[in-house]
Amino acid sequence: MSDPIRVENPATGQLLREVAACDADAVTEAVVRARGAQPGWAALSVAERARALRRFARALRDDGELLDTLVAETGKVRYEAELIELFYTLELTRYFTGRAGRRALADQLVHPLIFSNKRARVVRHPRGVVGVIGPWNFPLLNNYADCVAPLIAGNAVVLKPSERTPLTSLRVAALWKAAGLPADVFQVVLGRADAGAALTAAADMIFFTGSQGVGRQVAGAAANRLIPAVLELGGKSAMVVLADADLRRAARAAAWSAFAGSGQVCIRSERVLVEAPVADAFVKLCAEEVARLRQGPPERAASDGGTVDVGAITFAPQIERAERQIAEAVARGARVVVGGARRADLAGQFFAPTLLVDATPDMAVMREETFGPVLPVMRVADAEEAVRVANDSPFGLSGSVWSRDVAKARAVARRIQTGSLCLNDALFNYFCVEAPLGGVKSSGLGFRHGPDAIRQFCRTETIVEDHPLLGWLSPILGRQLMFPYRARTQRLLRAFMRWFY
């Protein structure tokens, strides 16, 4: 075992717990156990696996300690812990274990046009053991919830949460055991980077959510082993506000999508591109929204999560990143309208929600992921400039376009290079679990939602067989097409190709 992991409450600085860290050998042993348990889990029908996962989702829903743990180790407000993380986990489980899951995993019959005497049966098999490496910002939503798709597909899962927020995953593992579900089908291993590397070296597939830099390392390690990897990496999502937008609604959404989770959200609005004629009005409205946000330590036992809007910064280095980007932007001519500094009046790791104006594309705050409570606003001449600036980024994860003319907004949205976005709203693309969600460019590979999010955890096998009605033609065609080759057959096929194609 490695040195123990100290888990602290970022809102108070209190030591919550020390937990043992797994070394590489312990991670490998967990994968071996998972590989032994996986065939029994895969042998269950999809309906049986679905019933088990829905029963477990209800156990998560009814466990009060789970939310207390999540709030304590992240410093986020209870409202977000319950109505974003837990709600999303329940909704995703509902989708994957319902009709969509059964259809995604069912055998698919394909009927060839030319050789109609045959049909192809596409069969999907689980890949085996999927290693899920989760981030610290969403210990439930981007950790256990990412295990549901591989589990419904019949895989075993070994989850390695971030060493900064491991306690939520430990609670999930305890609830899994208490529910009487197969212990080795879902396991949690704790550790640092070496544990993640060991999991990537042993599992049959990897699902990683985290930074672009680590994602490249994971992808490289997976490529060397020729195993698939799903990656959700960083984003620099643009919020495009056109002159005919509902500015009040856009400003309210800007504040929420930029500062929910204290800005530590991959698909959040990281920059606003607003048409110049309405820029001043938008900034004024946005400043009003930001100024009224309530920030502070979440009340652990509070039943009403609405007493605080913005919680703590879970990972302290994000504060330094925000300070560095703000200082560089101000030196280049940007101006802080609201916020801009640490909250010295609060004991924990808090940074005031910050609104910057007069940002330009060359500033780090407009080009690099902030992953903190800073929102820069840039004036653009028109939609053309907005699209150009939005696409001038290595990232392509999310975004939004705002206009009362929905057709115009949709036309602009089609030109933005991103995996998904919203029209006249923000963040809701993450809750539309029926549709694919994934990144383009350096924001990732693979899908989180939709049928393909299940199928990607399967190995596909195609079985070609005789058609039940036309299969009697197969012996006749076989005699014509197989050895010995005949000049007459060749002439007939040549004539057919010239006519048909």
One Martini backbone bead per residue (centre of mass of N, CA, C, O) as a GRO file, in nm:
protein
  501
    1MET     BB    1   0.099   0.035   0.017
    2SER     BB    2   0.048   0.351   0.024
    3ASP     BB    3   0.012   0.638   0.125
    4PRO     BB    4  -0.209   0.802   0.278
    5ILE     BB    5  -0.521   0.970   0.239
    6ARG     BB    6  -0.614   1.304   0.268
    7VAL     BB    7  -0.936   1.429   0.367
    8GLU     BB    8  -1.078   1.746   0.301
    9ASN     BB    9  -1.259   2.028   0.378
   10PRO     BB   10  -1.276   2.308   0.170
   11ALA     BB   11  -1.473   2.489   0.362
   12THR     BB   12  -1.283   2.433   0.651
   13GLY     BB   13  -1.017   2.225   0.668
   14GLN     BB   14  -1.117   1.963   0.761
   15LEU     BB   15  -1.055   1.651   0.867
   16LEU     BB   16  -1.220   1.361   0.766
   17ARG     BB   17  -0.999   1.145   0.638
   18GLU     BB   18  -0.813   0.844   0.626
   19VAL     BB   19  -0.693   0.659   0.342
   20ALA     BB   20  -0.612   0.393   0.169
   21ALA     BB   21  -0.370   0.316  -0.077
   22CYS     BB   22  -0.323   0.180  -0.375
   23ASP     BB   23  -0.137  -0.020  -0.549
   24ALA     BB   24  -0.068  -0.180  -0.836
   25ASP     BB   25  -0.127  -0.467  -0.730
   26ALA     BB   26  -0.412  -0.410  -0.615
   27VAL     BB   27  -0.538  -0.330  -0.884
   28THR     BB   28  -0.482  -0.593  -1.036
   29GLU     BB   29  -0.643  -0.773  -0.842
   30ALA     BB   30  -0.916  -0.641  -0.896
   31VAL     BB   31  -0.926  -0.717  -1.195
   32VAL     BB   32  -0.916  -1.020  -1.155
   33ARG     BB   33  -1.180  -1.039  -0.996
   34ALA     BB   34  -1.357  -0.912  -1.212
   35ARG     BB   35  -1.298  -1.127  -1.432
   36GLY     BB   36  -1.431  -1.360  -1.266
   37ALA     BB   37  -1.727  -1.217  -1.234
   38GLN     BB   38  -1.833  -1.130  -1.520
   39PRO     BB   39  -1.973  -1.384  -1.650
   40GLY     BB   40  -2.213  -1.394  -1.449
   41TRP     BB   41  -2.325  -1.114  -1.520
   42ALA     BB   42  -2.353  -1.164  -1.833
   43ALA     BB   43  -2.559  -1.409  -1.801
   44LEU     BB   44  -2.751  -1.217  -1.754
   45SER     BB   45  -3.000  -1.044  -1.825
   46VAL     BB   46  -3.083  -0.732  -1.896
   47ALA     BB   47  -3.325  -0.726  -1.701
   48GLU     BB   48  -3.166  -0.820  -1.449
   49ARG     BB   49  -2.959  -0.593  -1.443
   50ALA     BB   50  -3.164  -0.363  -1.433
   51ARG     BB   51  -3.296  -0.431  -1.163
   52ALA     BB   52  -3.039  -0.403  -0.993
   53LEU     BB   53  -2.972  -0.101  -1.070
   54ARG     BB   54  -3.241   0.020  -0.973
   55ARG     BB   55  -3.217  -0.072  -0.682
   56PHE     BB   56  -2.955   0.084  -0.630
   57ALA     BB   57  -3.059   0.368  -0.692
   58ARG     BB   58  -3.252   0.371  -0.448
   59ALA     BB   59  -3.029   0.349  -0.236
   60LEU     BB   60  -2.902   0.619  -0.306
   61ARG     BB   61  -3.155   0.799  -0.265
   62ASP     BB   62  -3.198   0.695   0.059
   63ASP     BB   63  -2.903   0.799   0.136
   64GLY     BB   64  -2.793   1.044   0.347
   65GLU     BB   65  -2.478   1.003   0.365
   66LEU     BB   66  -2.399   1.058   0.075
   67LEU     BB   67  -2.447   1.368   0.069
   68ASP     BB   68  -2.272   1.445   0.307
   69THR     BB   69  -2.009   1.344   0.181
   70LEU     BB   70  -2.009   1.511  -0.078
   71VAL     BB   71  -2.014   1.790   0.054
   72ALA     BB   72  -1.761   1.765   0.236
   73GLU     BB   73  -1.538   1.692  -0.002
   74THR     BB   74  -1.621   1.954  -0.198
   75GLY     BB   75  -1.803   2.218  -0.094
   76LYS     BB   76  -2.074   2.191  -0.201
   77VAL     BB   77  -2.387   2.232  -0.242
   78ARG     BB   78  -2.668   2.050  -0.174
   79TYR     BB   79  -2.834   2.113  -0.418
   80GLU     BB   80  -2.620   1.995  -0.622
   81ALA     BB   81  -2.590   1.714  -0.502
   82GLU     BB   82  -2.897   1.640  -0.547
   83LEU     BB   83  -3.006   1.810  -0.825
   84ILE     BB   84  -2.757   1.689  -0.995
   85GLU     BB   85  -2.608   1.428  -0.916
   86LEU     BB   86  -2.840   1.241  -0.824
   87PHE     BB   87  -3.039   1.293  -1.046
   88TYR     BB   88  -2.858   1.204  -1.281
   89THR     BB   89  -2.815   0.913  -1.187
   90LEU     BB   90  -3.115   0.832  -1.201
   91GLU     BB   91  -3.169   0.909  -1.498
   92LEU     BB   92  -2.950   0.734  -1.628
   93THR     BB   93  -3.055   0.466  -1.519
   94ARG     BB   94  -3.330   0.476  -1.647
   95TYR     BB   95  -3.230   0.473  -1.940
   96PHE     BB   96  -3.028   0.223  -1.945
   97THR     BB   97  -3.263   0.023  -1.803
   98GLY     BB   98  -3.444   0.047  -2.034
   99ARG     BB   99  -3.538   0.032  -2.352
  100ALA     BB  100  -3.271   0.142  -2.460
  101GLY     BB  101  -3.090  -0.086  -2.350
  102ARG     BB  102  -3.227  -0.324  -2.488
  103ARG     BB  103  -3.189  -0.221  -2.779
  104ALA     BB  104  -2.878  -0.179  -2.780
  105LEU     BB  105  -2.830  -0.508  -2.701
  106ALA     BB  106  -2.969  -0.624  -2.923
  107ASP     BB  107  -3.012  -0.802  -3.176
  108GLN     BB  108  -2.917  -0.745  -3.522
  109LEU     BB  109  -3.083  -0.739  -3.830
  110VAL     BB  110  -2.932  -0.789  -4.156
  111HIS     BB  111  -3.018  -0.718  -4.507
  112PRO     BB  112  -2.903  -0.792  -4.791
  113LEU     BB  113  -2.948  -0.701  -5.118
  114ILE     BB  114  -2.801  -0.903  -5.302
  115PHE     BB  115  -2.771  -1.133  -5.071
  116SER     BB  116  -3.083  -1.244  -4.989
  117ASN     BB  117  -2.997  -1.536  -4.872
  118LYS     BB  118  -2.900  -1.351  -4.644
  119ARG     BB  119  -2.803  -1.282  -4.297
  120ALA     BB  120  -2.727  -1.052  -4.030
  121ARG     BB  121  -2.595  -1.094  -3.699
  122VAL     BB  122  -2.572  -0.859  -3.442
  123VAL     BB  123  -2.346  -0.896  -3.175
  124ARG     BB  124  -2.318  -0.811  -2.821
  125HIS     BB  125  -2.030  -0.791  -2.618
  126PRO     BB  126  -1.861  -0.770  -2.357
  127ARG     BB  127  -1.534  -0.667  -2.280
  128GLY     BB  128  -1.527  -0.695  -1.940
  129VAL     BB  129  -1.309  -0.472  -1.805
  130VAL     BB  130  -1.382  -0.155  -1.670
  131GLY     BB  131  -1.207   0.146  -1.637
  132VAL     BB  132  -1.279   0.405  -1.401
  133ILE     BB  133  -1.177   0.751  -1.417
  134GLY     BB  134  -1.225   1.001  -1.189
  135PRO     BB  135  -1.315   1.303  -1.068
  136TRP     BB  136  -1.347   1.570  -0.821
  137ASN     BB  137  -1.614   1.743  -0.897
  138PHE     BB  138  -1.789   1.450  -0.947
  139PRO     BB  139  -1.824   1.179  -0.734
  140LEU     BB  140  -2.093   1.069  -0.888
  141LEU     BB  141  -2.152   1.160  -1.184
  142ASN     BB  142  -1.822   1.091  -1.273
  143ASN     BB  143  -1.836   0.793  -1.150
  144TYR     BB  144  -2.070   0.591  -1.101
  145ALA     BB  145  -2.244   0.681  -1.348
  146ASP     BB  146  -2.011   0.568  -1.546
  147CYS     BB  147  -2.091   0.254  -1.471
  148VAL     BB  148  -2.373   0.186  -1.591
  149ALA     BB  149  -2.322   0.116  -1.887
  150PRO     BB  150  -2.117  -0.119  -1.850
  151LEU     BB  151  -2.306  -0.287  -1.668
  152ILE     BB  152  -2.551  -0.328  -1.861
  153ALA     BB  153  -2.347  -0.468  -2.078
  154GLY     BB  154  -2.175  -0.688  -1.874
  155ASN     BB  155  -1.966  -0.555  -1.711
  156ALA     BB  156  -1.700  -0.495  -1.525
  157VAL     BB  157  -1.601  -0.262  -1.251
  158VAL     BB  158  -1.328  -0.029  -1.199
  159LEU     BB  159  -1.302   0.233  -0.961
  160LYS     BB  160  -1.115   0.550  -0.979
  161PRO     BB  161  -1.096   0.794  -0.785
  162SER     BB  162  -1.014   1.069  -0.667
  163GLU     BB  163  -0.796   1.156  -0.406
  164ARG     BB  164  -0.981   1.413  -0.323
  165THR     BB  165  -1.274   1.229  -0.372
  166PRO     BB  166  -1.334   0.913  -0.226
  167LEU     BB  167  -1.586   0.886  -0.026
  168THR     BB  168  -1.827   0.848  -0.212
  169SER     BB  169  -1.729   0.579  -0.340
  170LEU     BB  170  -1.718   0.423  -0.076
  171ARG     BB  171  -2.020   0.446  -0.020
  172VAL     BB  172  -2.114   0.302  -0.274
  173ALA     BB  173  -1.972   0.033  -0.211
  174ALA     BB  174  -2.125  -0.022   0.052
  175LEU     BB  175  -2.408  -0.026  -0.081
  176TRP     BB  176  -2.356  -0.258  -0.273
  177LYS     BB  177  -2.307  -0.468  -0.055
  178ALA     BB  178  -2.578  -0.425   0.106
  179ALA     BB  179  -2.753  -0.513  -0.158
  180GLY     BB  180  -2.620  -0.793  -0.269
  181LEU     BB  181  -2.417  -0.749  -0.479
  182PRO     BB  182  -2.165  -0.823  -0.674
  183ALA     BB  183  -1.865  -0.739  -0.555
  184ASP     BB  184  -1.664  -0.780  -0.822
  185VAL     BB  185  -1.828  -0.611  -1.037
  186PHE     BB  186  -1.794  -0.375  -0.817
  187GLN     BB  187  -1.515  -0.153  -0.770
  188VAL     BB  188  -1.296   0.022  -0.537
  189VAL     BB  189  -1.004   0.220  -0.597
  190LEU     BB  190  -0.739   0.370  -0.430
  191GLY     BB  191  -0.546   0.657  -0.558
  192ARG     BB  192  -0.316   0.760  -0.769
  193ALA     BB  193  -0.151   0.768  -1.058
  194ASP     BB  194  -0.051   0.472  -1.032
  195ALA     BB  195  -0.336   0.349  -1.023
  196GLY     BB  196  -0.430   0.446  -1.299
  197ALA     BB  197  -0.206   0.306  -1.461
  198ALA     BB  198  -0.278   0.017  -1.368
  199LEU     BB  199  -0.564   0.016  -1.484
  200THR     BB  200  -0.481   0.070  -1.782
  201ALA     BB  201  -0.294  -0.201  -1.784
  202ALA     BB  202  -0.555  -0.416  -1.714
  203ALA     BB  203  -0.785  -0.334  -1.863
  204ASP     BB  204  -1.021  -0.347  -2.148
  205MET     BB  205  -1.124  -0.053  -2.061
  206ILE     BB  206  -1.160   0.313  -2.074
  207PHE     BB  207  -1.297   0.571  -1.845
  208PHE     BB  208  -1.222   0.917  -1.881
  209THR     BB  209  -1.216   1.199  -1.647
  210GLY     BB  210  -1.046   1.511  -1.733
  211SER     BB  211  -0.766   1.617  -1.831
  212GLN     BB  212  -0.589   1.660  -2.113
  213GLY     BB  213  -0.313   1.553  -2.023
  214VAL     BB  214  -0.407   1.283  -1.897
  215GLY     BB  215  -0.571   1.186  -2.141
  216ARG     BB  216  -0.325   1.141  -2.323
  217GLN     BB  217  -0.196   0.923  -2.150
  218VAL     BB  218  -0.431   0.724  -2.160
  219ALA     BB  219  -0.447   0.699  -2.468
  220GLY     BB  220  -0.158   0.594  -2.507
  221ALA     BB  221  -0.184   0.340  -2.331
  222ALA     BB  222  -0.422   0.219  -2.487
  223ALA     BB  223  -0.287   0.208  -2.767
  224ASN     BB  224  -0.057   0.011  -2.688
  225ARG     BB  225  -0.300  -0.215  -2.620
  226LEU     BB  226  -0.554  -0.196  -2.802
  227ILE     BB  227  -0.764  -0.020  -2.637
  228PRO     BB  228  -1.035   0.133  -2.545
  229ALA     BB  229  -1.130   0.494  -2.511
  230VAL     BB  230  -1.298   0.717  -2.298
  231LEU     BB  231  -1.311   1.085  -2.329
  232GLU     BB  232  -1.340   1.352  -2.087
  233LEU     BB  233  -1.250   1.674  -2.116
  234GLY     BB  234  -1.203   1.975  -2.177
  235GLY     BB  235  -1.317   2.328  -2.179
  236LYS     BB  236  -1.433   2.641  -2.384
  237SER     BB  237  -1.719   2.750  -2.364
  238ALA     BB  238  -1.945   2.923  -2.568
  239MET     BB  239  -2.138   3.225  -2.533
  240VAL     BB  240  -2.380   3.334  -2.764
  241VAL     BB  241  -2.487   3.679  -2.796
  242LEU     BB  242  -2.734   3.820  -2.954
  243ALA     BB  243  -2.908   4.112  -3.014
  244ASP     BB  244  -3.203   3.940  -2.995
  245ALA     BB  245  -3.189   3.864  -2.713
  246ASP     BB  246  -3.270   3.755  -2.396
  247LEU     BB  247  -3.094   3.912  -2.160
  248ARG     BB  248  -3.200   3.824  -1.889
  249ARG     BB  249  -3.186   3.520  -1.943
  250ALA     BB  250  -2.886   3.513  -2.022
  251ALA     BB  251  -2.771   3.621  -1.755
  252ARG     BB  252  -2.880   3.399  -1.573
  253ALA     BB  253  -2.735   3.165  -1.725
  254ALA     BB  254  -2.447   3.267  -1.694
  255ALA     BB  255  -2.431   3.247  -1.386
  256TRP     BB  256  -2.497   2.945  -1.364
  257SER     BB  257  -2.295   2.819  -1.584
  258ALA     BB  258  -2.033   2.953  -1.441
  259PHE     BB  259  -2.101   2.894  -1.098
  260ALA     BB  260  -2.158   2.623  -1.086
  261GLY     BB  261  -1.951   2.454  -0.889
  262SER     BB  262  -1.751   2.697  -0.887
  263GLY     BB  263  -1.670   2.639  -1.203
  264GLN     BB  264  -1.630   2.303  -1.182
  265VAL     BB  265  -1.720   2.268  -1.507
  266CYS     BB  266  -1.682   2.146  -1.820
  267ILE     BB  267  -1.966   2.283  -1.960
  268ARG     BB  268  -1.932   2.555  -1.897
  269SER     BB  269  -1.922   2.890  -1.912
  270GLU     BB  270  -1.606   3.041  -2.022
  271ARG     BB  271  -1.741   3.237  -2.245
  272VAL     BB  272  -1.844   3.556  -2.381
  273LEU     BB  273  -2.021   3.641  -2.691
  274VAL     BB  274  -2.116   3.975  -2.763
  275GLU     BB  275  -2.290   4.194  -2.916
  276ALA     BB  276  -2.222   4.524  -2.910
  277PRO     BB  277  -2.512   4.666  -2.884
  278VAL     BB  278  -2.562   4.467  -2.600
  279ALA     BB  279  -2.323   4.457  -2.398
  280ASP     BB  280  -2.388   4.657  -2.169
  281ALA     BB  281  -2.660   4.533  -2.088
  282PHE     BB  282  -2.557   4.252  -2.024
  283VAL     BB  283  -2.347   4.322  -1.808
  284LYS     BB  284  -2.540   4.452  -1.611
  285LEU     BB  285  -2.719   4.201  -1.567
  286CYS     BB  286  -2.493   4.008  -1.486
  287ALA     BB  287  -2.389   4.164  -1.240
  288GLU     BB  288  -2.650   4.135  -1.079
  289GLU     BB  289  -2.648   3.825  -1.062
  290VAL     BB  290  -2.369   3.792  -0.925
  291ALA     BB  291  -2.406   3.980  -0.673
  292ARG     BB  292  -2.648   3.782  -0.547
  293LEU     BB  293  -2.466   3.570  -0.469
  294ARG     BB  294  -2.430   3.300  -0.240
  295GLN     BB  295  -2.148   3.253  -0.025
  296GLY     BB  296  -2.036   2.937   0.127
  297PRO     BB  297  -2.072   2.711   0.358
  298PRO     BB  298  -2.223   2.431   0.375
  299GLU     BB  299  -2.488   2.281   0.533
  300ARG     BB  300  -2.479   1.967   0.633
  301ALA     BB  301  -2.790   1.946   0.778
  302ALA     BB  302  -2.944   2.078   0.564
  303SER     BB  303  -3.257   2.065   0.394
  304ASP     BB  304  -3.193   2.348   0.268
  305GLY     BB  305  -3.000   2.417  -0.022
  306GLY     BB  306  -3.066   2.751  -0.064
  307THR     BB  307  -2.860   2.916   0.131
  308VAL     BB  308  -2.653   2.842  -0.102
  309ASP     BB  309  -2.490   2.886  -0.419
  310VAL     BB  310  -2.172   2.903  -0.352
  311GLY     BB  311  -1.897   2.733  -0.296
  312ALA     BB  312  -1.617   2.573  -0.297
  313ILE     BB  313  -1.289   2.491  -0.367
  314THR     BB  314  -1.172   2.179  -0.406
  315PHE     BB  315  -0.908   2.275  -0.572
  316ALA     BB  316  -0.670   2.496  -0.493
  317PRO     BB  317  -0.514   2.552  -0.772
  318GLN     BB  318  -0.759   2.703  -0.904
  319ILE     BB  319  -0.707   2.974  -0.770
  320GLU     BB  320  -0.434   3.036  -0.903
  321ARG     BB  321  -0.538   3.029  -1.191
  322ALA     BB  322  -0.739   3.261  -1.165
  323GLU     BB  323  -0.540   3.479  -1.076
  324ARG     BB  324  -0.356   3.463  -1.324
  325GLN     BB  325  -0.569   3.530  -1.543
  326ILE     BB  326  -0.666   3.800  -1.431
  327ALA     BB  327  -0.397   3.953  -1.427
  328GLU     BB  328  -0.341   3.926  -1.730
  329ALA     BB  329  -0.602   4.063  -1.830
  330VAL     BB  330  -0.567   4.338  -1.689
  331ALA     BB  331  -0.290   4.402  -1.824
  332ARG     BB  332  -0.453   4.393  -2.121
  333GLY     BB  333  -0.754   4.556  -2.038
  334ALA     BB  334  -0.922   4.437  -1.844
  335ARG     BB  335  -1.228   4.418  -1.632
  336VAL     BB  336  -1.351   4.421  -1.311
  337VAL     BB  337  -1.684   4.398  -1.190
  338VAL     BB  338  -1.683   4.123  -1.025
  339GLY     BB  339  -1.476   4.043  -0.794
  340GLY     BB  340  -1.131   3.881  -0.812
  341ALA     BB  341  -1.111   3.717  -0.528
  342ARG     BB  342  -1.057   3.608  -0.243
  343ARG     BB  343  -1.214   3.491   0.060
  344ALA     BB  344  -1.105   3.618   0.357
  345ASP     BB  345  -1.386   3.575   0.530
  346LEU     BB  346  -1.322   3.276   0.470
  347ALA     BB  347  -1.181   2.975   0.573
  348GLY     BB  348  -1.174   2.851   0.311
  349GLN     BB  349  -1.198   2.767  -0.039
  350PHE     BB  350  -1.250   3.087  -0.174
  351PHE     BB  351  -1.399   3.238  -0.473
  352ALA     BB  352  -1.514   3.494  -0.630
  353PRO     BB  353  -1.735   3.569  -0.841
  354THR     BB  354  -1.629   3.653  -1.182
  355LEU     BB  355  -1.641   3.954  -1.384
  356LEU     BB  356  -1.531   4.010  -1.716
  357VAL     BB  357  -1.420   4.271  -1.929
  358ASP     BB  358  -1.263   4.328  -2.227
  359ALA     BB  359  -1.198   4.081  -2.377
  360THR     BB  360  -0.948   3.883  -2.551
  361PRO     BB  361  -0.821   3.620  -2.742
  362ASP     BB  362  -0.514   3.645  -2.612
  363MET     BB  363  -0.617   3.556  -2.350
  364ALA     BB  364  -0.608   3.308  -2.119
  365VAL     BB  365  -0.914   3.331  -2.029
  366MET     BB  366  -0.993   3.260  -2.350
  367ARG     BB  367  -0.806   2.980  -2.394
  368GLU     BB  368  -0.800   2.865  -2.112
  369GLU     BB  369  -0.885   2.666  -1.876
  370THR     BB  370  -1.019   2.743  -1.562
  371PHE     BB  371  -1.206   2.595  -1.355
  372GLY     BB  372  -1.369   2.853  -1.247
  373PRO     BB  373  -1.506   3.168  -1.110
  374VAL     BB  374  -1.478   3.276  -1.434
  375LEU     BB  375  -1.612   3.547  -1.655
  376PRO     BB  376  -1.565   3.633  -1.979
  377VAL     BB  377  -1.615   3.929  -2.186
  378MET     BB  378  -1.688   3.971  -2.539
  379ARG     BB  379  -1.684   4.172  -2.805
  380VAL     BB  380  -1.878   4.162  -3.108
  381ALA     BB  381  -1.988   4.246  -3.417
  382ASP     BB  382  -2.088   3.945  -3.491
  383ALA     BB  383  -2.157   3.624  -3.574
  384GLU     BB  384  -1.898   3.576  -3.731
  385GLU     BB  385  -1.703   3.642  -3.501
  386ALA     BB  386  -1.813   3.446  -3.295
  387VAL     BB  387  -1.747   3.187  -3.451
  388ARG     BB  388  -1.445   3.236  -3.485
  389VAL     BB  389  -1.377   3.247  -3.179
  390ALA     BB  390  -1.504   2.982  -3.087
  391ASN     BB  391  -1.313   2.804  -3.294
  392ASP     BB  392  -1.051   2.934  -3.154
  393SER     BB  393  -0.996   2.619  -3.035
  394PRO     BB  394  -0.905   2.307  -2.894
  395PHE     BB  395  -1.196   2.301  -2.809
  396GLY     BB  396  -1.524   2.083  -2.798
  397LEU     BB  397  -1.799   2.052  -2.585
  398SER     BB  398  -1.971   2.327  -2.559
  399GLY     BB  399  -2.267   2.553  -2.538
  400SER     BB  400  -2.426   2.866  -2.668
  401VAL     BB  401  -2.728   3.018  -2.816
  402TRP     BB  402  -2.867   3.361  -2.852
  403SER     BB  403  -3.210   3.393  -2.973
  404ARG     BB  404  -3.529   3.467  -3.091
  405ASP     BB  405  -3.415   3.334  -3.350
  406VAL     BB  406  -3.399   3.005  -3.389
  407ALA     BB  407  -3.292   2.968  -3.677
  408LYS     BB  408  -3.041   3.141  -3.636
  409ALA     BB  409  -2.924   2.989  -3.394
  410ARG     BB  410  -2.899   2.718  -3.543
  411ALA     BB  411  -2.703   2.815  -3.763
  412VAL     BB  412  -2.478   2.890  -3.568
  413ALA     BB  413  -2.448   2.618  -3.420
  414ARG     BB  414  -2.354   2.450  -3.676
  415ARG     BB  415  -2.065   2.622  -3.681
  416ILE     BB  416  -1.991   2.504  -3.413
  417GLN     BB  417  -1.716   2.334  -3.262
  418THR     BB  418  -1.906   2.086  -3.107
  419GLY     BB  419  -2.074   1.839  -2.934
  420SER     BB  420  -2.266   2.045  -2.766
  421LEU     BB  421  -2.575   2.245  -2.730
  422CYS     BB  422  -2.762   2.543  -2.666
  423LEU     BB  423  -3.076   2.703  -2.696
  424ASN     BB  424  -3.160   2.932  -2.476
  425ASP     BB  425  -2.944   2.779  -2.288
  426ALA     BB  426  -2.794   2.582  -2.007
  427LEU     BB  427  -2.664   2.251  -1.941
  428PHE     BB  428  -2.906   2.065  -2.053
  429ASN     BB  429  -2.738   1.870  -2.232
  430TYR     BB  430  -2.656   1.684  -1.981
  431PHE     BB  431  -2.977   1.585  -1.937
  432CYS     BB  432  -2.992   1.462  -2.234
  433VAL     BB  433  -2.969   1.121  -2.236
  434GLU     BB  434  -3.077   1.043  -2.533
  435ALA     BB  435  -2.829   1.207  -2.632
  436PRO     BB  436  -2.541   1.273  -2.744
  437LEU     BB  437  -2.227   1.309  -2.548
  438GLY     BB  438  -1.941   1.498  -2.660
  439GLY     BB  439  -1.627   1.553  -2.785
  440VAL     BB  440  -1.407   1.764  -2.962
  441LYS     BB  441  -1.107   1.747  -3.029
  442SER     BB  442  -0.963   1.806  -2.705
  443SER     BB  443  -1.246   1.696  -2.548
  444GLY     BB  444  -1.260   1.403  -2.688
  445LEU     BB  445  -1.394   1.057  -2.669
  446GLY     BB  446  -1.697   0.967  -2.725
  447PHE     BB  447  -1.974   0.871  -2.505
  448ARG     BB  448  -2.243   0.936  -2.259
  449HIS     BB  449  -2.497   0.919  -2.443
  450GLY     BB  450  -2.705   0.712  -2.556
  451PRO     BB  451  -2.674   0.419  -2.725
  452ASP     BB  452  -2.357   0.444  -2.774
  453ALA     BB  453  -2.285   0.443  -2.465
  454ILE     BB  454  -2.328   0.131  -2.460
  455ARG     BB  455  -2.194   0.004  -2.720
  456GLN     BB  456  -1.893   0.089  -2.651
  457PHE     BB  457  -1.896  -0.163  -2.426
  458CYS     BB  458  -1.880  -0.340  -2.690
  459ARG     BB  459  -1.844  -0.631  -2.874
  460THR     BB  460  -1.858  -0.698  -3.215
  461GLU     BB  461  -2.064  -0.947  -3.384
  462THR     BB  462  -2.085  -1.120  -3.702
  463ILE     BB  463  -2.357  -1.329  -3.823
  464VAL     BB  464  -2.379  -1.530  -4.101
  465GLU     BB  465  -2.686  -1.639  -4.258
  466ASP     BB  466  -2.952  -1.791  -4.359
  467HIS     BB  467  -3.235  -1.730  -4.489
  468PRO     BB  468  -3.541  -1.862  -4.403
  469LEU     BB  469  -3.656  -1.827  -4.717
  470LEU     BB  470  -3.373  -1.792  -4.918
  471GLY     BB  471  -3.154  -2.017  -4.849
  472TRP     BB  472  -3.188  -2.215  -5.099
  473LEU     BB  473  -2.978  -2.041  -5.279
  474SER     BB  474  -2.692  -2.100  -5.168
  475PRO     BB  475  -2.599  -2.358  -5.322
  476ILE     BB  476  -2.624  -2.235  -5.603
  477LEU     BB  477  -2.432  -1.994  -5.568
  478GLY     BB  478  -2.189  -2.158  -5.475
  479ARG     BB  479  -2.146  -2.313  -5.745
  480GLN     BB  480  -2.094  -2.042  -5.912
  481LEU     BB  481  -1.863  -1.886  -5.719
  482MET     BB  482  -1.693  -2.116  -5.679
  483PHE     BB  483  -1.510  -2.359  -5.716
  484PRO     BB  484  -1.485  -2.340  -6.026
  485TYR     BB  485  -1.414  -2.106  -6.233
  486ARG     BB  486  -1.622  -1.913  -6.465
  487ALA     BB  487  -1.666  -1.739  -6.753
  488ARG     BB  488  -1.974  -1.703  -6.745
  489THR     BB  489  -1.992  -1.579  -6.461
  490GLN     BB  490  -1.811  -1.336  -6.519
  491ARG     BB  491  -1.991  -1.210  -6.740
  492LEU     BB  492  -2.245  -1.175  -6.565
  493LEU     BB  493  -2.115  -0.993  -6.344
  494ARG     BB  494  -2.021  -0.770  -6.532
  495ALA     BB  495  -2.302  -0.693  -6.636
  496PHE     BB  496  -2.425  -0.628  -6.363
  497MET     BB  497  -2.230  -0.399  -6.275
  498ARG     BB  498  -2.296  -0.210  -6.515
  499TRP     BB  499  -2.602  -0.188  -6.446
  500PHE     BB  500  -2.618  -0.131  -6.127
  501TYR     BB  501  -2.362   0.099  -6.103
   0.00000   0.00000   0.00000
